[in-house]
Amino acid sequence: MRDDWVEVRRGSYHDSVTLMRVSRALSERPDVAAAMVAMGTGLNREMFGRMGFDVPEEAGPDDLVVAVRAKDGDAAEAREALDGLLRATSAAPAAPGAAAPPRTTGSAAARADATVALLSVPGPHVFPEAMDALDAGLNVMIFSDNVPLAQEIALKEAAARRGLIVMGPDCGTAVVGGAGLGFANAVRPGPVGVVAASGTGAQQLMCLLDAAGVGVSHVLGVGGRDLSPEVSGRSALAALAALDADPGTELIVLVSKPPAPQVADLIREAARRLDTPVSFALPVPGEDDLTRTAEKVLKALGRKVPEWPSWLGSRHPKPVRGRALRGLFAGGTLRDEAEAIARDALGWDLASRGHRFTDFGDDAFTRGRAHPMIDPSLRLAAVREEAADAEVGVLLLDVVLGHGAEPDPAAALAPAVAAAVADRRDLAVVVSLCGTPADPQGRDRQAAALCEAGADVFASNARATRHALALLDGAPVEGRAG
């Protein structure tokens, strides 16, 4: 007997990371077959439907939806567990006599010797908090996405008038004075400064440099829209100037999602006027990919270019010639880079040949949900769906490690990979693993688990993509373990 319990709690808001943890804790109970606790956004309603739950039509994005499928037909204990889990995530009351917590960003800044405010609230509500921080004299990192474009421009103009920088919105990664913010990897300090209109692009560059023994001075994220025609590189220009003035920065790299051509020209012209040399890593035709950019940086610093680590799990690669490549990414720039490399190899009309690249970190997938580097459920479902498609020959995935990311991504992904290659002897799985040995998840431990599951794993996203393309062509490239 199966008992589906679906409940809508009106106006009960909890952040997506909290709800992901609650969902996972419920799902792991021995009396629960499936569970999902999430806000009633359109995307989440679609996920409930895929799981077989019937959510009332009136449930909206401001309502909490609880769906539990009990194994023994009785969801009573799961209901009690849910309420306990939600209470446990609520803020603890202040101790008697303790000072009341600050009620605004500005009042919080007045209590601390801070220079940067990191904001992570729902995007439509971040503007007043960010302006409050700027008024308090703080640089601002906005982790939030789905921020209106006009508000981004207004914030960056306000920052420029105050001699400050707005990092973001949708700034996933920064390193300031050795402190990692957002999704930051554990990398060594060094002479390379990074301006990043891409979080995972910056992480890939940081991790490759770290693998070569070179560190970073600062990584200043500026948000994925900063090099759009509307924003026109406002934060990128400020970040370039700040790194140029930093005595610890010997070389600057600008990493971006595909920029507007006129904005790229503006940034290049500004870079030529700096005293510090600037390299560019842009996923557009004719530009170097992130791995080649890292290699050029190493050569400019007089450092040796290493053999980038790889771990081959498909010891006898299967023939997948003529089938489709599906890229399922958590990192937008890693997706863009992979698609650019595929277009260069296969031509521009990828879709008509069945090739497809999806960024599950795109705003369309994160409204009311945690980023896929935190909550992998959407992509795991996509792995299962794509693996069942007989037209698919290679799955190309990224795994991005670091502080703030999922604590053990291989724990969920490796079983999915193992099941996919066991069911489909003609399917290959290739993983781009962005991380360092010092990351909390442990790059080498993650690589070993994914390799054991049957994936070919590469520290370089560009090499992973070229390996996947070579498998499609029937001539897999060689890699080395470690």
C-alpha positions as CSV (number, residue, x, y, z in Angstrom):
1,M,0.0,0.0,0.0
2,R,1.3,3.4,-1.0
3,D,0.4,6.6,0.9
4,D,1.1,10.0,-0.7
5,W,0.9,12.9,1.6
6,V,0.8,16.3,-0.1
7,E,0.3,19.5,1.9
8,V,0.4,23.2,1.0
9,R,1.4,25.6,3.8
10,R,0.4,29.1,2.8
11,G,3.0,31.8,3.0
12,S,5.5,29.6,4.8
13,Y,8.9,30.6,3.3
14,H,12.1,28.7,3.8
15,D,15.3,29.2,1.8
16,S,16.0,26.6,-0.9
17,V,19.2,25.3,0.8
18,T,17.3,24.6,4.0
19,L,14.5,22.8,2.1
20,M,17.0,20.7,0.1
21,R,18.5,19.5,3.4
22,V,15.1,18.8,4.9
23,S,14.1,16.9,1.7
24,R,17.2,14.8,1.8
25,A,16.8,14.0,5.5
26,L,13.2,12.8,4.9
27,S,14.2,10.8,1.9
28,E,16.8,8.9,3.9
29,R,14.3,7.7,6.5
30,P,13.6,4.0,6.3
31,D,9.8,4.6,6.3
32,V,9.9,7.0,3.4
33,A,10.0,6.0,-0.3
34,A,10.3,9.5,-1.7
35,A,10.0,13.0,-0.4
36,M,10.3,16.6,-1.6
37,V,9.8,19.8,0.4
38,A,10.0,23.0,-1.7
39,M,8.4,26.3,-2.5
40,G,5.6,26.0,-5.1
41,T,7.5,27.6,-8.0
42,G,6.7,26.5,-11.5
43,L,10.0,24.5,-11.8
44,N,9.4,22.8,-8.4
45,R,5.8,21.9,-9.4
46,E,7.3,20.2,-12.5
47,M,9.6,18.2,-10.3
48,F,6.8,17.2,-8.0
49,G,4.9,16.0,-11.1
50,R,7.9,13.9,-12.3
51,M,8.0,12.2,-8.9
52,G,4.3,11.3,-9.2
53,F,2.9,13.8,-6.7
54,D,-0.3,15.7,-7.4
55,V,0.2,19.3,-6.2
56,P,-3.0,21.5,-5.8
57,E,-3.2,24.1,-8.5
58,E,-3.5,26.9,-6.0
59,A,0.0,26.3,-4.6
60,G,2.1,29.4,-5.5
61,P,5.8,30.4,-5.3
62,D,5.2,31.9,-1.8
63,D,3.7,28.6,-0.5
64,L,5.6,25.7,1.0
65,V,4.7,22.3,-0.6
66,V,5.4,19.1,1.3
67,A,5.1,15.8,-0.6
68,V,6.0,12.5,1.1
69,R,5.5,8.9,-0.1
70,A,5.5,6.4,2.8
71,K,6.7,2.9,2.3
72,D,4.2,1.3,4.8
73,G,1.2,3.4,3.9
74,D,1.5,5.5,7.0
75,A,3.1,9.0,6.8
76,A,2.4,10.0,10.4
77,E,5.9,9.6,11.6
78,A,7.3,11.4,8.6
79,R,5.0,14.3,9.3
80,E,6.3,14.6,12.8
81,A,9.9,14.3,11.5
82,L,9.3,17.1,9.0
83,D,8.1,19.6,11.7
84,G,11.1,18.8,13.8
85,L,13.5,19.3,10.9
86,L,11.9,22.6,10.0
87,R,12.1,23.8,13.6
88,A,15.7,22.7,13.9
89,T,16.6,25.0,10.9
90,S,14.9,28.1,12.5
91,A,17.2,30.7,14.0
92,A,17.8,30.1,17.7
93,P,16.6,32.8,20.1
94,A,19.2,35.2,21.4
95,A,20.6,34.5,24.9
96,P,19.2,36.6,27.8
97,G,21.0,39.9,27.9
98,A,22.6,39.5,24.5
99,A,22.5,42.4,22.1
100,A,19.7,42.3,19.6
101,P,20.8,41.3,16.1
102,P,21.2,44.1,13.6
103,R,18.1,44.7,11.5
104,T,19.8,46.3,8.4
105,T,23.0,45.7,6.5
106,G,24.2,49.2,7.4
107,S,23.7,48.6,11.1
108,A,25.6,45.3,10.9
109,A,28.5,47.1,9.1
110,A,28.7,49.7,11.9
111,R,29.4,46.9,14.4
112,A,32.3,45.3,12.5
113,D,35.5,46.3,10.8
114,A,34.4,45.1,7.4
115,T,35.2,46.1,3.8
116,V,32.9,43.7,1.9
117,A,29.3,42.7,2.4
118,L,28.1,39.4,1.0
119,L,24.4,39.4,0.2
120,S,22.4,36.2,-0.6
121,V,18.7,37.0,-0.4
122,P,16.0,36.4,-3.1
123,G,17.1,38.5,-6.1
124,P,14.0,40.7,-6.4
125,H,14.6,41.9,-2.8
126,V,18.4,42.5,-2.8
127,F,18.5,46.1,-4.0
128,P,17.8,47.9,-0.8
129,E,20.3,45.7,1.1
130,A,23.0,46.3,-1.4
131,M,22.4,50.1,-1.5
132,D,22.4,50.1,2.3
133,A,25.9,48.4,2.2
134,L,27.2,50.9,-0.3
135,D,26.0,53.7,1.8
136,A,27.9,52.2,4.7
137,G,31.1,52.3,2.6
138,L,31.3,48.6,1.9
139,N,32.1,46.8,-1.4
140,V,29.3,44.4,-2.2
141,M,29.3,40.8,-3.4
142,I,25.8,39.8,-4.5
143,F,25.4,36.0,-4.6
144,S,21.7,36.3,-5.5
145,D,20.5,35.8,-9.0
146,N,17.3,36.9,-10.7
147,V,18.1,40.6,-9.9
148,P,16.4,43.0,-12.3
149,L,18.9,44.4,-14.9
150,A,18.0,48.0,-14.1
151,Q,18.7,47.5,-10.5
152,E,22.1,46.0,-11.3
153,I,23.1,49.1,-13.4
154,A,21.8,51.4,-10.7
155,L,23.9,49.6,-8.0
156,K,27.1,49.7,-10.1
157,E,26.7,53.3,-10.9
158,A,26.2,54.1,-7.2
159,A,29.3,52.0,-6.4
160,A,31.4,54.0,-8.9
161,R,30.3,57.3,-7.3
162,R,31.6,56.0,-4.0
163,G,34.8,54.4,-5.3
164,L,33.5,50.9,-4.5
165,I,32.9,47.7,-6.5
166,V,29.7,45.7,-6.8
167,M,30.6,42.0,-7.4
168,G,27.6,40.5,-9.0
169,P,24.6,40.0,-9.1
170,D,24.9,36.3,-9.6
171,C,28.5,36.4,-8.4
172,G,29.2,32.9,-7.3
173,T,32.9,33.1,-6.6
174,A,35.4,35.6,-5.2
175,V,38.7,35.5,-3.3
176,V,39.6,38.7,-1.4
177,G,42.8,38.9,0.5
178,G,43.0,35.1,0.7
179,A,39.4,34.7,2.0
180,G,37.2,32.7,-0.3
181,L,33.6,33.9,-0.7
182,G,30.7,32.0,-2.2
183,F,31.8,28.9,-4.2
184,A,35.5,29.3,-3.7
185,N,38.2,26.6,-4.0
186,A,41.1,26.1,-1.6
187,V,43.9,27.5,-3.6
188,R,47.3,28.8,-2.7
189,P,48.2,32.6,-2.7
190,G,50.1,33.9,-5.6
191,P,50.7,36.5,-8.2
192,V,47.7,36.1,-10.6
193,G,44.7,38.4,-10.2
194,V,41.4,37.3,-11.8
195,V,38.5,39.4,-13.0
196,A,35.6,37.0,-13.5
197,A,32.3,37.6,-15.2
198,S,31.9,33.8,-14.6
199,G,32.0,31.9,-11.3
200,T,32.9,28.4,-12.6
201,G,35.3,29.9,-15.2
202,A,37.2,31.5,-12.4
203,Q,37.2,28.3,-10.4
204,Q,38.5,26.3,-13.4
205,L,41.4,28.8,-13.9
206,M,42.2,28.9,-10.2
207,C,42.3,25.1,-9.9
208,L,44.4,24.6,-13.0
209,L,46.9,27.2,-11.7
210,D,46.9,25.5,-8.3
211,A,47.7,22.2,-10.0
212,A,50.7,23.9,-11.5
213,G,51.9,25.3,-8.2
214,V,50.7,28.9,-8.9
215,G,48.3,30.8,-6.7
216,V,46.1,33.9,-6.9
217,S,46.2,37.3,-5.3
218,H,42.5,38.2,-5.6
219,V,39.5,36.9,-7.6
220,L,37.0,39.7,-8.2
221,G,33.7,38.3,-9.6
222,V,31.6,40.9,-11.4
223,G,28.5,38.9,-12.4
224,G,27.6,37.1,-15.6
225,R,25.8,40.1,-17.1
226,D,28.6,42.6,-16.5
227,L,29.9,42.4,-20.1
228,S,26.5,42.7,-21.6
229,P,25.7,45.7,-23.8
230,E,23.4,47.2,-21.0
231,V,25.9,46.9,-18.1
232,S,28.9,47.6,-20.3
233,G,31.6,46.2,-18.1
234,R,31.1,48.7,-15.2
235,S,32.4,46.4,-12.5
236,A,35.0,44.7,-14.8
237,L,36.6,48.1,-15.4
238,A,36.7,48.9,-11.7
239,A,38.1,45.5,-10.9
240,L,40.9,45.8,-13.5
241,A,41.9,49.1,-12.0
242,A,41.9,47.7,-8.5
243,L,44.1,44.8,-9.4
244,D,46.4,47.0,-11.5
245,A,47.0,49.0,-8.3
246,D,47.7,45.9,-6.2
247,P,51.4,45.4,-5.7
248,G,50.9,41.6,-5.2
249,T,49.4,41.1,-8.6
250,E,51.8,40.5,-11.4
251,L,49.4,39.4,-14.1
252,I,45.6,39.7,-14.6
253,V,43.3,37.3,-16.3
254,L,39.8,38.3,-17.3
255,V,37.4,35.3,-17.5
256,S,33.9,35.8,-18.9
257,K,30.9,34.2,-20.4
258,P,30.5,35.2,-24.0
259,P,30.7,39.0,-23.9
260,A,29.0,41.6,-26.2
261,P,31.6,42.4,-28.9
262,Q,31.6,46.1,-28.3
263,V,32.1,45.6,-24.5
264,A,34.9,43.2,-25.1
265,D,36.6,45.9,-27.3
266,L,36.0,48.4,-24.5
267,I,37.6,46.1,-21.9
268,R,40.6,45.3,-24.2
269,E,41.3,49.0,-24.7
270,A,41.2,49.7,-21.0
271,A,43.5,46.7,-20.4
272,R,46.1,48.1,-22.8
273,R,46.3,51.2,-20.7
274,L,47.2,49.3,-17.5
275,D,50.7,48.7,-16.2
276,T,49.9,45.1,-15.4
277,P,49.6,42.6,-18.3
278,V,46.1,41.2,-18.9
279,S,45.2,37.9,-20.5
280,F,41.7,37.0,-21.7
281,A,39.7,33.8,-21.5
282,L,36.5,34.1,-23.4
283,P,34.4,31.2,-24.7
284,V,34.0,32.6,-28.3
285,P,35.5,31.5,-31.6
286,G,39.2,32.4,-32.0
287,E,39.8,32.8,-28.3
288,D,41.8,30.5,-26.0
289,D,39.9,28.1,-23.8
290,L,40.5,28.2,-20.1
291,T,43.1,25.5,-20.1
292,R,45.2,27.2,-22.9
293,T,44.8,30.5,-21.0
294,A,46.2,28.8,-17.9
295,E,49.1,27.5,-19.9
296,K,49.9,30.9,-21.4
297,V,49.8,32.4,-17.9
298,L,52.3,29.8,-16.6
299,K,54.6,30.5,-19.5
300,A,54.4,34.2,-18.9
301,L,55.4,33.6,-15.3
302,G,58.3,31.4,-16.3
303,R,56.6,28.3,-14.9
304,K,56.4,24.8,-16.3
305,V,53.1,23.6,-17.9
306,P,52.2,20.3,-16.2
307,E,50.4,17.3,-17.6
308,W,46.9,18.1,-16.4
309,P,45.6,15.3,-14.2
310,S,43.1,12.7,-15.5
311,W,41.6,9.4,-14.3
312,L,40.4,6.9,-16.9
313,G,37.5,4.7,-15.7
314,S,36.4,3.3,-19.1
315,R,39.4,1.0,-19.6
316,H,37.9,-0.3,-22.8
317,P,36.1,2.6,-24.3
318,K,32.9,1.6,-26.1
319,P,32.2,2.5,-29.8
320,V,29.8,5.4,-29.8
321,R,30.5,6.7,-33.3
322,G,27.6,8.5,-34.8
323,R,25.7,9.0,-31.6
324,A,24.8,12.2,-29.8
325,L,26.8,14.1,-27.1
326,R,24.8,15.5,-24.2
327,G,26.4,18.0,-21.9
328,L,24.8,18.4,-18.5
329,F,26.5,21.2,-16.6
330,A,26.3,23.0,-13.2
331,G,28.7,25.7,-14.4
332,G,27.6,28.1,-17.1
333,T,31.0,29.0,-18.5
334,L,32.1,25.4,-18.5
335,R,29.0,24.6,-20.5
336,D,29.8,27.5,-22.9
337,E,33.4,26.4,-23.3
338,A,32.4,22.8,-24.0
339,E,29.8,24.0,-26.6
340,A,32.4,26.3,-28.3
341,I,34.9,23.4,-28.5
342,A,32.2,21.1,-30.0
343,R,31.2,23.7,-32.5
344,D,34.8,24.2,-33.6
345,A,35.1,20.4,-34.1
346,L,31.6,19.5,-35.4
347,G,30.3,22.7,-37.0
348,W,27.7,25.2,-35.8
349,D,24.6,23.1,-36.4
350,L,24.9,20.9,-33.3
351,A,21.2,20.6,-32.4
352,S,20.2,19.0,-35.8
353,R,22.7,16.2,-35.1
354,G,21.3,15.6,-31.6
355,H,24.1,17.3,-29.6
356,R,22.9,19.4,-26.7
357,F,24.5,21.3,-23.8
358,T,22.5,22.4,-20.8
359,D,23.4,24.7,-17.9
360,F,21.4,23.7,-14.8
361,G,22.8,26.8,-13.0
362,D,20.9,29.1,-15.4
363,D,18.4,31.4,-13.8
364,A,15.6,29.4,-15.4
365,F,16.5,26.4,-13.2
366,T,17.3,28.2,-10.0
367,R,14.1,30.2,-9.3
368,G,13.0,28.8,-5.9
369,R,15.8,26.2,-5.9
370,A,19.4,25.9,-4.8
371,H,22.1,26.0,-7.3
372,P,23.0,22.6,-8.8
373,M,26.4,22.7,-7.1
374,I,24.4,22.5,-3.8
375,D,21.3,20.6,-4.9
376,P,22.0,18.0,-7.7
377,S,18.5,16.6,-8.0
378,L,17.5,18.2,-11.3
379,R,20.7,17.1,-13.0
380,L,20.6,13.6,-11.6
381,A,17.2,13.2,-13.1
382,A,18.5,14.5,-16.4
383,V,21.4,12.0,-16.2
384,R,18.9,9.1,-15.9
385,E,16.7,10.5,-18.7
386,E,19.6,11.0,-21.2
387,A,21.2,7.7,-20.4
388,A,17.9,6.0,-21.3
389,D,18.0,7.7,-24.7
390,A,19.5,5.2,-27.2
391,E,20.6,8.1,-29.5
392,V,23.0,9.4,-26.8
393,G,26.5,8.0,-27.0
394,V,28.4,10.2,-24.5
395,L,27.3,12.1,-21.4
396,L,29.6,15.0,-20.5
397,L,29.2,16.3,-17.0
398,D,31.0,18.8,-14.8
399,V,31.6,18.5,-11.0
400,V,32.7,21.7,-9.3
401,L,34.1,21.4,-5.8
402,G,35.0,24.0,-3.2
403,H,33.6,25.7,-0.1
404,G,29.8,26.1,-0.3
405,A,29.4,23.3,-2.8
406,E,27.8,19.9,-2.1
407,P,29.9,18.1,0.6
408,D,30.3,14.9,-1.4
409,P,29.0,15.1,-5.0
410,A,30.3,11.7,-6.0
411,A,28.1,10.1,-3.3
412,A,25.1,10.7,-5.5
413,L,26.6,11.0,-9.0
414,A,28.8,7.9,-8.9
415,P,25.9,5.5,-8.4
416,A,24.0,7.3,-11.2
417,V,27.1,6.9,-13.5
418,A,27.5,3.2,-12.6
419,A,23.8,2.5,-13.3
420,A,24.0,4.3,-16.6
421,V,27.0,2.5,-18.0
422,A,25.8,-0.9,-16.6
423,D,22.4,-0.5,-18.4
424,R,24.0,0.9,-21.6
425,R,27.2,-0.9,-22.8
426,D,27.4,1.6,-25.7
427,L,27.3,4.7,-23.4
428,A,30.4,6.6,-22.2
429,V,30.5,9.1,-19.4
430,V,33.1,11.9,-19.2
431,V,33.5,14.2,-16.2
432,S,35.2,17.5,-15.9
433,L,36.3,17.8,-12.3
434,C,37.0,21.3,-11.1
435,G,38.7,21.3,-7.7
436,T,41.9,21.0,-5.7
437,P,43.3,18.3,-3.4
438,A,42.8,20.8,-0.5
439,D,39.1,21.3,-1.2
440,P,36.7,20.0,1.5
441,Q,35.4,17.3,-0.8
442,G,38.9,16.2,-1.8
443,R,39.5,16.3,-5.6
444,D,41.4,13.0,-5.8
445,R,38.8,11.2,-3.6
446,Q,36.0,12.4,-5.8
447,A,37.9,11.4,-9.0
448,A,38.6,7.9,-7.7
449,A,34.9,7.4,-6.9
450,L,33.7,8.6,-10.3
451,C,36.4,6.7,-12.1
452,E,35.5,3.5,-10.2
453,A,31.9,4.0,-11.4
454,G,33.1,4.0,-15.0
455,A,33.6,7.6,-15.9
456,D,36.7,9.2,-17.5
457,V,37.6,12.1,-15.4
458,F,39.6,15.2,-16.3
459,A,40.8,18.2,-14.3
460,S,40.7,20.3,-17.5
461,N,37.2,21.0,-18.9
462,A,38.6,21.6,-22.3
463,R,40.4,18.2,-22.3
464,A,37.3,16.5,-21.0
465,T,35.3,17.9,-23.9
466,R,37.9,16.9,-26.5
467,H,38.0,13.4,-25.0
468,A,34.2,13.2,-25.3
469,L,34.4,14.4,-29.0
470,A,37.1,11.8,-29.7
471,L,34.9,9.1,-28.3
472,L,32.1,10.1,-30.7
473,D,34.7,9.9,-33.5
474,G,35.7,6.4,-32.3
475,A,39.3,7.5,-31.4
476,P,39.5,8.2,-27.6
477,V,42.4,10.3,-26.5
478,E,44.9,9.0,-23.9
479,G,45.1,10.4,-20.4
480,R,47.1,9.6,-17.3
481,A,46.1,8.6,-13.9
482,G,46.6,11.1,-11.0
